[in-house]
Amino acid sequence: MVILICIYLSYILVFASSALASKSMRLTFDNITTTSGLATIPSPYHHLSFSAYIVFRPRDPAFDDIITPHDYNCAVSPPNALLGSRLGSDSKGATFHIADNTALWEEGLHPYFDLKSFYIKPMDAPMPGTRMNVRGHRAGEEEELKWHVDFPSGYHPPFLVKFEEYSRKKWEKLTRVEITADFGEDRLDWEFCLDDLEVVFHKIGYDEGGGKRKGSAGSRGQAVLVRGM
């Protein structure tokens, strides 16, 4: 009986450690105060820096005659979401990336992150053939991780993108993620909104599976859960 209890407790501890290493929290951007429904994103924001994004509050009265009520759902977890677009016709897409490698090292974290999921949708009723592209970049690697989704014309609910499930690849050890929304042969820019971004940072000295690497000292490995309210 004692042996069975010990086996059971060991299983529980292993399961708990594994869950801690793989679980992630959402960045909802709801702790950012807006003025007339808009705000810039502080940098760094939970170790990330955002370019070509702005925080917006879809249900703010300032947007009553600017956006359609069909876009109130941009804020999956109200009140805020992100609004993204390209800065210019020849520019790259909206990005989020590691803000400060040194700051991460000083906190005992690797200077990269795993991308788990986010909600995304084109604003308004997109033109036929609107495509949203997501590209993941790793330090020192030219090859990108790529995924895209095509939206038909009409209004849309936010789409939950589960990267490992949909692309059949792990979006891990990333330093930057770029998103574009284009339509037509000339790849004209279309605004999009994003919310509930899930990322994970890992402790230095441990593998991403939650185990201690050979030659490292200390306690069981763990992931740092990034949470933004």
PyMOL commands that set and color helices and strands:
alter all, ss='L'
color gray80, all
select helices_A, chain A and resi 2-22+61-63+69-74+101-106+163-167
alter helices_A, ss='H'
color red, helices_A
select strands_A, chain A and resi 25-27+38-39+48-51+53-56+81-84+94-98+114-122+130-137+145-151+159-162+176-183+188-189+192-202+223-225
alter strands_A, ss='S'
color yellow, strands_A
deselect
rebuild
show_as cartoon
